[in-house]
C-alpha cells in the first residue's frame, strides 16, 4: 500500500510541474469524494462569462457531461459496470468570470454494483470532462482520479 501512495504523490508532482508550464485553462474542475458521492466544483478561470449547456455540466452523466470509469481492487482491478443516460439539456447555465458552481454525482446511481464494494475494497474512479459551451468553443479536456479506500485512509 505504501508504494501506491508514493506513485500517487509522484504523479501529482509531475502534473503540477506540467501545469505550471501551460496557460491556465478557461475552466477547472475540482472533484472530491465524500462517502459515496462525488462533489464537483466547476470554476470559470477566464475574465468573461462562460455559458455551458445544462446537460454538459460535470454532474450531468448523459451524453455531454462527465465520464466516469470505476475500478475495484488494486493488484487486479475489475471494472465496475455503469449506467449511461442518453438525455441532454440544451438550456444554458452562466458562470460569471472568476466564479464557480457546484454539483454532485451519486456513485450508486452511476455504478449499480457500487454499494457491494464500497467500504470493503479499494475503488478507483477515473474521470474525464470536456465542457461544451453555448458557443461550441473548443475547451480543454479535464481529467483526474479519485480513490476510495475501505478504511477511508490513503
Secondary structure, 3 states (H helix, E strand, C coil): CHHHHHHHHHHHHHHHHHHHHCCCCCEEEEEEEECCEEEEEEEECCCCCEEEEHHHCCCCCCCCCCEEEEEECCCCCEECCCCCCCCCCCCEEEECCCCEEEEEEEHHHHCCCHHHHCCCCCEEEEEEEECCECCCCCCCEEEEEEEECCCCCC
